[in-house]
Amino acid sequence: MSGSTAPRRTLPRALPRILAPFLRRPGLRALALASLALNLFLAAMLVATFRDPPPPPYRPMPDRFVEHMAADLTDADAHRLRAAFEPLRPRYDALTREYRDAGERVRALLRADPVDYDSLRAATEAARAKRRQMGELTEETVLSLLPALSPAGRLRLVGGPGSAGAPGAPKK
């Protein structure tokens, strides 16, 4: 140890000396600013990646299906699609309630100790049958609607060549 009595420089006094090259050269100043901006952007992306997105708003069946399909149709075809499903709303509501009840029955059987696998299998099949009924009702409604749609609307509805869902196809 040398018995030097020189005072130690503290960080605030040394900071201007460290930053002096950046302040004198505009290119380094711009580079530091760009680096800071990029780091802030990447930090925001990282935060957004780990946050859970909010769930989509609940829309009952057939509204989810109809609005998803109507988005690719002309106004006239979308109106026909909505009009075809509107009278079926009470039937869909009843099937949805029955499907939820069947699902709750499955969950209740799974919570039981011991699990009755035969009853669980029957309850699962009942829930599957309700979901299948909703699918069949939707298919039958779309099939009965097809003759009323324009040829372009039919292609868009089924996602065939030349439809809105095909690569390079025009959107309406």
BAMIKOL-282640 format. One record per atom (N, C-alpha, C, O): residue in three letters; x, y, z. Coordinates in steps of 0.2 Angstrom, whole numbers, padded with zeros to 4 digits, always signed. Layout:
<pts>
ALAXYZ;...
</pts>
This chain:
<pts>
MET+0004-0006+0000;MET+0000+0000+0000;MET+0004+0006+0000;MET+0009+0007+0004;SER+0003+0011-0004;SER+0007+0017-0004;SER+0003+0022+0000;SER-0003+0022-0001;GLY+0005+0025+0004;GLY+0001+0030+0008;GLY-0001+0036+0004;GLY-0001+0041+0007;SER-0004+0035-0001;SER-0007+0040-0005;SER-0013+0044-0002;SER-0017+0040+0001;THR-0013+0050-0002;THR-0018+0054+0001;THR-0023+0057-0004;THR-0027+0061-0002;ALA-0022+0055-0010;ALA-0026+0057-0015;ALA-0033+0055-0014;ALA-0034+0049-0013;PRO-0038+0060-0014;PRO-0045+0057-0013;PRO-0047+0053-0019;PRO-0046+0054-0025;ARG-0052+0048-0017;ARG-0054+0044-0022;ARG-0060+0047-0026;ARG-0064+0051-0023;ARG-0060+0046-0032;ARG-0066+0050-0036;ARG-0072+0046-0035;ARG-0072+0039-0036;THR-0077+0049-0034;THR-0084+0046-0033;THR-0087+0045-0040;THR-0085+0048-0045;LEU-0092+0041-0041;LEU-0095+0039-0047;LEU-0098+0046-0050;LEU-0097+0046-0056;PRO-0102+0050-0047;PRO-0104+0056-0050;PRO-0099+0060-0053;PRO-0100+0063-0059;ARG-0093+0061-0050;ARG-0088+0065-0054;ARG-0085+0061-0060;ARG-0083+0064-0065;ALA-0085+0054-0059;ALA-0082+0051-0065;ALA-0087+0050-0071;ALA-0084+0049-0076;LEU-0093+0050-0069;LEU-0098+0049-0075;LEU-0097+0054-0081;LEU-0097+0052-0086;PRO-0096+0061-0080;PRO-0095+0065-0085;PRO-0089+0063-0090;PRO-0089+0064-0096;ARG-0084+0061-0086;ARG-0078+0059-0090;ARG-0080+0052-0094;ARG-0077+0052-0100;ILE-0084+0048-0092;ILE-0086+0042-0096;ILE-0090+0044-0102;ILE-0090+0041-0107;LEU-0095+0048-0100;LEU-0100+0050-0106;LEU-0097+0056-0110;LEU-0100+0057-0116;ALA-0091+0058-0109;ALA-0088+0064-0113;ALA-0088+0062-0121;ALA-0089+0065-0125;PRO-0085+0056-0122;PRO-0085+0054-0129;PRO-0091+0053-0133;PRO-0092+0055-0139;PHE-0096+0051-0129;PHE-0103+0051-0132;PHE-0106+0058-0133;PHE-0109+0059-0138;LEU-0105+0062-0129;LEU-0107+0069-0130;LEU-0104+0073-0135;LEU-0107+0077-0138;ARG-0098+0071-0137;ARG-0094+0075-0142;ARG-0095+0072-0149;ARG-0095+0076-0154;ARG-0097+0066-0149;ARG-0098+0063-0156;ARG-0105+0062-0157;ARG-0108+0057-0154;PRO-0108+0065-0162;PRO-0116+0064-0163;PRO-0117+0057-0166;PRO-0123+0055-0164;GLY-0113+0054-0169;GLY-0114+0047-0171;GLY-0115+0042-0166;GLY-0119+0038-0166;LEU-0111+0043-0161;LEU-0111+0038-0155;LEU-0117+0040-0151;LEU-0120+0036-0148;ARG-0119+0046-0150;ARG-0125+0048-0147;ARG-0131+0045-0150;ARG-0135+0043-0146;ALA-0131+0046-0156;ALA-0137+0043-0160;ALA-0137+0035-0159;ALA-0143+0032-0158;LEU-0131+0032-0159;LEU-0131+0025-0158;LEU-0133+0023-0151;LEU-0137+0018-0150;ALA-0131+0027-0146;ALA-0133+0025-0139;ALA-0141+0026-0139;ALA-0144+0022-0135;LEU-0144+0031-0142;LEU-0151+0032-0142;LEU-0155+0027-0145;LEU-0160+0024-0142;ALA-0152+0025-0151;ALA-0155+0019-0154;ALA-0155+0013-0150;ALA-0160+0009-0150;SER-0149+0011-0147;SER-0148+0006-0143;SER-0153+0006-0137;SER-0156+0001-0135;LEU-0154+0012-0134;LEU-0159+0012-0128;LEU-0166+0011-0131;LEU-0170+0007-0127;ALA-0168+0014-0137;ALA-0174+0013-0139;ALA-0176+0005-0141;ALA-0181+0003-0139;LEU-0171+0002-0144;LEU-0171-0005-0145;LEU-0172-0009-0139;LEU-0176-0014-0139;ASN-0168-0008-0134;ASN-0169-0011-0127;ASN-0176-0010-0124;ASN-0179-0015-0122;LEU-0178-0004-0125;LEU-0185-0003-0122;LEU-0190-0007-0126;LEU-0195-0010-0123;PHE-0190-0007-0132;PHE-0194-0011-0137;PHE-0194-0018-0135;PHE-0199-0021-0134;LEU-0188-0021-0134;LEU-0187-0028-0133;LEU-0190-0030-0126;LEU-0193-0035-0125;ALA-0189-0025-0121;ALA-0192-0026-0114;ALA-0199-0026-0115;ALA-0203-0030-0111;ALA-0202-0022-0118;ALA-0210-0022-0119;ALA-0212-0028-0122;ALA-0217-0031-0120;MET-0209-0030-0127;MET-0211-0037-0131;MET-0210-0042-0126;MET-0215-0047-0126;LEU-0205-0042-0122;LEU-0204-0048-0117;LEU-0210-0048-0112;LEU-0212-0053-0110;VAL-0212-0042-0109;VAL-0217-0041-0105;VAL-0224-0044-0108;VAL-0228-0047-0105;ALA-0225-0041-0114;ALA-0231-0043-0118;ALA-0231-0051-0119;ALA-0237-0054-0119;THR-0226-0054-0120;THR-0225-0061-0121;THR-0228-0065-0115;THR-0231-0070-0115;PHE-0226-0063-0109;PHE-0227-0066-0103;PHE-0234-0065-0100;PHE-0236-0068-0095;ARG-0237-0059-0102;ARG-0244-0058-0099;ARG-0249-0062-0103;ARG-0248-0063-0109;ASP-0254-0064-0099;ASP-0259-0068-0102;ASP-0264-0064-0106;ASP-0266-0059-0103;PRO-0265-0065-0112;PRO-0270-0061-0116;PRO-0277-0062-0113;PRO-0278-0067-0110;PRO-0281-0057-0113;PRO-0288-0058-0110;PRO-0292-0063-0115;PRO-0291-0063-0121;PRO-0296-0067-0112;PRO-0300-0072-0116;PRO-0305-0068-0121;PRO-0307-0062-0119;PRO-0306-0071-0126;PRO-0311-0068-0131;PRO-0318-0067-0128;PRO-0319-0071-0124;PRO-0321-0062-0130;PRO-0328-0062-0127;PRO-0332-0068-0129;PRO-0332-0070-0134;TYR-0336-0070-0124;TYR-0341-0076-0125;TYR-0346-0074-0130;TYR-0350-0069-0129;ARG-0347-0078-0135;ARG-0353-0077-0139;ARG-0356-0084-0140;ARG-0352-0089-0142;PRO-0362-0085-0139;PRO-0365-0092-0139;PRO-0365-0094-0147;PRO-0365-0091-0151;MET-0366-0101-0147;MET-0367-0104-0153;MET-0374-0103-0156;MET-0378-0103-0151;PRO-0376-0101-0161;PRO-0372-0101-0168;PRO-0368-0094-0169;PRO-0365-0093-0175;ASP-0369-0089-0165;ASP-0366-0083-0166;ASP-0359-0083-0168;ASP-0357-0079-0173;ARG-0355-0087-0164;ARG-0348-0087-0166;ARG-0347-0089-0173;ARG-0343-0086-0177;PHE-0350-0095-0175;PHE-0349-0097-0182;PHE-0352-0093-0187;PHE-0349-0091-0192;VAL-0358-0090-0186;VAL-0361-0086-0191;VAL-0357-0079-0192;VAL-0356-0077-0198;GLU-0354-0076-0187;GLU-0351-0070-0188;GLU-0344-0071-0191;GLU-0341-0067-0195;HIS-0341-0077-0189;HIS-0335-0079-0192;HIS-0335-0080-0200;HIS-0331-0078-0204;MET-0341-0083-0202;MET-0342-0085-0209;MET-0344-0078-0212;MET-0342-0077-0218;ALA-0348-0074-0209;ALA-0351-0068-0212;ALA-0346-0063-0214;ALA-0347-0059-0219;ALA-0340-0064-0211;ALA-0335-0059-0212;ALA-0332-0059-0219;ALA-0330-0054-0221;ASP-0332-0065-0222;ASP-0330-0066-0229;ASP-0335-0066-0234;ASP-0333-0067-0240;LEU-0341-0065-0232;LEU-0346-0065-0237;LEU-0348-0057-0239;LEU-0347-0053-0235;THR-0352-0057-0245;THR-0354-0050-0247;THR-0360-0049-0242;THR-0362-0053-0238;ASP-0362-0042-0242;ASP-0368-0040-0237;ASP-0374-0044-0238;ASP-0377-0046-0233;ALA-0376-0046-0244;ALA-0382-0049-0246;ALA-0381-0057-0243;ALA-0386-0059-0240;ASP-0376-0060-0245;ASP-0375-0067-0243;ASP-0374-0067-0235;ASP-0377-0072-0232;ALA-0371-0062-0232;ALA-0371-0062-0225;ALA-0377-0062-0221;ALA-0379-0065-0216;HIS-0382-0057-0225;HIS-0388-0056-0222;HIS-0392-0063-0223;HIS-0396-0065-0218;ARG-0392-0067-0228;ARG-0395-0073-0229;ARG-0393-0078-0224;ARG-0397-0082-0221;LEU-0386-0078-0223;LEU-0383-0083-0218;LEU-0386-0081-0211;LEU-0388-0086-0207;ARG-0386-0075-0209;ARG-0389-0073-0202;ARG-0396-0075-0202;ARG-0399-0077-0197;ALA-0400-0074-0207;ALA-0407-0075-0207;ALA-0409-0083-0207;ALA-0414-0085-0204;ALA-0404-0087-0209;ALA-0405-0094-0209;ALA-0404-0097-0202;ALA-0408-0101-0200;PHE-0400-0094-0198;PHE-0398-0096-0191;PHE-0403-0093-0186;PHE-0404-0096-0181;GLU-0406-0087-0187;GLU-0410-0084-0182;GLU-0415-0088-0179;GLU-0416-0088-0173;PRO-0419-0091-0184;PRO-0425-0095-0181;PRO-0423-0101-0177;PRO-0426-0104-0173;LEU-0416-0103-0177;LEU-0414-0109-0174;LEU-0411-0107-0167;LEU-0408-0112-0163;ARG-0411-0101-0165;ARG-0408-0099-0159;ARG-0410-0102-0153;ARG-0406-0104-0149;PRO-0417-0103-0152;PRO-0419-0107-0146;PRO-0417-0114-0146;PRO-0415-0117-0141;ARG-0416-0117-0152;ARG-0414-0124-0152;ARG-0406-0124-0150;ARG-0404-0129-0146;TYR-0403-0120-0153;TYR-0395-0119-0151;TYR-0395-0118-0143;TYR-0390-0121-0140;ASP-0399-0113-0141;ASP-0399-0112-0133;ASP-0400-0118-0129;ASP-0397-0120-0124;ALA-0405-0122-0131;ALA-0407-0128-0128;ALA-0401-0133-0128;ALA-0399-0136-0123;LEU-0398-0134-0134;LEU-0393-0139-0135;LEU-0387-0137-0131;LEU-0383-0141-0128;THR-0385-0130-0131;THR-0380-0127-0127;THR-0381-0129-0119;THR-0376-0131-0116;ARG-0387-0128-0117;ARG-0388-0129-0110;ARG-0387-0137-0108;ARG-0384-0139-0103;GLU-0390-0141-0113;GLU-0389-0148-0112;GLU-0382-0150-0112;GLU-0379-0155-0108;TYR-0378-0147-0117;TYR-0371-0149-0117;TYR-0367-0147-0111;TYR-0363-0150-0109;ARG-0368-0141-0108;ARG-0365-0139-0102;ARG-0367-0143-0096;ARG-0363-0145-0092;ASP-0373-0145-0096;ASP-0376-0149-0091;ASP-0372-0156-0091;ASP-0370-0159-0086;ALA-0371-0159-0097;ALA-0368-0165-0098;ALA-0360-0164-0096;ALA-0357-0169-0093;GLY-0357-0159-0098;GLY-0350-0157-0096;GLY-0350-0157-0088;GLY-0345-0159-0086;GLU-0354-0154-0085;GLU-0354-0153-0078;GLU-0355-0160-0075;GLU-0352-0162-0069;ARG-0359-0164-0078;ARG-0360-0171-0075;ARG-0353-0175-0076;ARG-0351-0179-0071;VAL-0349-0174-0081;VAL-0343-0177-0082;VAL-0338-0175-0077;VAL-0334-0179-0074;ARG-0338-0168-0076;ARG-0333-0165-0070;ARG-0335-0168-0064;ARG-0331-0169-0060;ALA-0342-0169-0062;ALA-0344-0171-0056;ALA-0341-0178-0055;ALA-0339-0180-0049;LEU-0342-0182-0060;LEU-0340-0189-0060;LEU-0332-0190-0059;LEU-0329-0194-0055;LEU-0328-0185-0062;LEU-0321-0185-0061;LEU-0319-0183-0054;LEU-0314-0185-0052;ARG-0323-0179-0051;ARG-0321-0177-0044;ARG-0323-0182-0039;ARG-0320-0182-0033;ALA-0327-0187-0041;ALA-0329-0192-0036;ALA-0323-0197-0034;ALA-0319-0198-0038;ASP-0323-0199-0028;ASP-0318-0204-0026;ASP-0321-0210-0023;ASP-0324-0209-0018;PRO-0321-0216-0026;PRO-0317-0218-0032;PRO-0321-0216-0038;PRO-0327-0215-0038;VAL-0318-0215-0044;VAL-0321-0214-0050;VAL-0325-0220-0053;VAL-0322-0225-0053;ASP-0331-0219-0055;ASP-0335-0224-0058;ASP-0334-0223-0066;ASP-0337-0219-0069;TYR-0329-0227-0068;TYR-0327-0227-0075;TYR-0333-0228-0080;TYR-0333-0225-0086;ASP-0337-0233-0078;ASP-0343-0234-0083;ASP-0348-0228-0083;ASP-0350-0226-0089;SER-0349-0225-0078;SER-0354-0219-0078;SER-0350-0213-0081;SER-0353-0210-0085;LEU-0344-0213-0080;LEU-0340-0208-0083;LEU-0340-0208-0091;LEU-0340-0204-0095;ARG-0339-0214-0093;ARG-0339-0216-0100;ARG-0346-0214-0103;ARG-0346-0211-0109;ALA-0351-0216-0100;ALA-0358-0214-0102;ALA-0359-0207-0102;ALA-0362-0204-0107;ALA-0357-0203-0097;ALA-0358-0196-0097;ALA-0354-0192-0102;ALA-0356-0188-0105;THR-0348-0195-0104;THR-0344-0192-0109;THR-0347-0193-0116;THR-0347-0189-0120;GLU-0350-0199-0117;GLU-0353-0200-0123;GLU-0359-0196-0124;GLU-0361-0194-0129;ALA-0363-0195-0118;ALA-0369-0190-0119;ALA-0367-0183-0120;ALA-0370-0180-0124;ALA-0361-0181-0118;ALA-0359-0174-0119;ALA-0357-0174-0127;ALA-0358-0169-0130;ARG-0353-0179-0129;ARG-0351-0179-0136;ARG-0357-0179-0140;ARG-0357-0176-0146;ALA-0362-0183-0139;ALA-0368-0183-0143;ALA-0371-0176-0143;ALA-0374-0174-0149;LYS-0371-0172-0138;LYS-0374-0165-0138;LYS-0370-0161-0143;LYS-0373-0157-0147;ARG-0364-0161-0142;ARG-0359-0157-0147;ARG-0360-0160-0154;ARG-0360-0155-0158;ARG-0361-0166-0155;ARG-0362-0169-0162;ARG-0369-0166-0165;ARG-0369-0164-0171;GLN-0374-0165-0160;GLN-0380-0163-0163;GLN-0380-0156-0165;GLN-0383-0154-0170;MET-0376-0152-0161;MET-0375-0145-0163;MET-0371-0144-0170;MET-0373-0140-0174;GLY-0366-0148-0171;GLY-0363-0149-0177;GLY-0367-0151-0183;GLY-0367-0148-0188;GLU-0371-0156-0182;GLU-0376-0158-0187;GLU-0381-0153-0189;GLU-0383-0152-0195;LEU-0384-0149-0184;LEU-0389-0144-0185;LEU-0385-0138-0189;LEU-0388-0135-0193;THR-0379-0137-0187;THR-0376-0131-0191;THR-0374-0134-0198;THR-0376-0130-0203;GLU-0372-0140-0199;GLU-0371-0142-0206;GLU-0377-0142-0210;GLU-0377-0140-0216;GLU-0383-0145-0207;GLU-0389-0145-0211;GLU-0392-0138-0213;GLU-0394-0137-0218;THR-0391-0133-0208;THR-0393-0126-0210;THR-0389-0124-0215;THR-0391-0120-0220;VAL-0382-0125-0215;VAL-0378-0122-0221;VAL-0380-0125-0227;VAL-0380-0122-0232;LEU-0381-0132-0227;LEU-0383-0135-0233;LEU-0389-0133-0236;LEU-0390-0132-0242;SER-0394-0131-0232;SER-0400-0129-0234;SER-0400-0122-0237;SER-0404-0119-0241;LEU-0395-0118-0235;LEU-0394-0111-0236;LEU-0390-0110-0243;LEU-0391-0105-0246;LEU-0386-0115-0245;LEU-0381-0115-0251;LEU-0385-0113-0257;LEU-0382-0109-0261;PRO-0391-0115-0259;PRO-0394-0113-0265;PRO-0396-0106-0265;PRO-0396-0103-0270;ALA-0397-0103-0259;ALA-0399-0096-0259;ALA-0393-0091-0260;ALA-0394-0085-0261;LEU-0387-0094-0259;LEU-0381-0089-0259;LEU-0378-0089-0266;LEU-0380-0093-0271;SER-0375-0083-0267;SER-0371-0082-0274;SER-0366-0087-0275;SER-0363-0090-0270;PRO-0364-0089-0281;PRO-0359-0094-0282;PRO-0352-0092-0278;PRO-0349-0096-0276;ALA-0350-0085-0278;ALA-0344-0083-0275;ALA-0345-0084-0267;ALA-0341-0086-0264;GLY-0351-0083-0265;GLY-0353-0084-0258;GLY-0352-0091-0256;GLY-0350-0093-0250;ARG-0355-0096-0260;ARG-0354-0103-0259;ARG-0347-0105-0258;ARG-0345-0108-0253;LEU-0343-0102-0263;LEU-0335-0104-0263;LEU-0332-0101-0256;LEU-0328-0104-0253;ARG-0334-0095-0255;ARG-0331-0092-0249;ARG-0333-0096-0242;ARG-0329-0096-0238;LEU-0339-0098-0242;LEU-0342-0101-0236;LEU-0338-0108-0235;LEU-0337-0110-0229;VAL-0337-0111-0240;VAL-0334-0118-0239;VAL-0326-0117-0240;VAL-0323-0122-0239;GLY-0323-0111-0242;GLY-0316-0110-0242;GLY-0313-0114-0248;GLY-0307-0116-0247;GLY-0316-0114-0253;GLY-0314-0118-0259;GLY-0309-0113-0263;GLY-0308-0107-0261;PRO-0307-0115-0269;PRO-0303-0111-0273;PRO-0306-0105-0275;PRO-0312-0105-0277;GLY-0303-0099-0275;GLY-0306-0093-0277;GLY-0310-0090-0271;GLY-0313-0084-0272;SER-0310-0093-0265;SER-0313-0090-0260;SER-0309-0085-0256;SER-0303-0085-0258;ALA-0311-0082-0251;ALA-0308-0077-0247;ALA-0302-0080-0243;ALA-0297-0077-0242;GLY-0303-0086-0242;GLY-0298-0090-0238;GLY-0292-0092-0242;GLY-0287-0094-0239;ALA-0293-0092-0248;ALA-0287-0095-0253;ALA-0282-0090-0254;ALA-0283-0084-0254;PRO-0276-0092-0254;PRO-0270-0087-0255;PRO-0271-0083-0262;PRO-0273-0086-0267;GLY-0270-0077-0261;GLY-0271-0073-0267;GLY-0278-0071-0269;GLY-0278-0067-0274;ALA-0283-0073-0266;ALA-0290-0072-0268;ALA-0292-0065-0265;ALA-0290-0063-0260;PRO-0296-0061-0269;PRO-0298-0055-0267;PRO-0303-0056-0261;PRO-0307-0061-0260;LYS-0303-0051-0257;LYS-0308-0051-0251;LYS-0314-0048-0252;LYS-0315-0043-0249;LYS-0319-0049-0256;LYS-0325-0046-0257;LYS-0325-0042-0264;LYS-0330-0040-0266;
</pts>
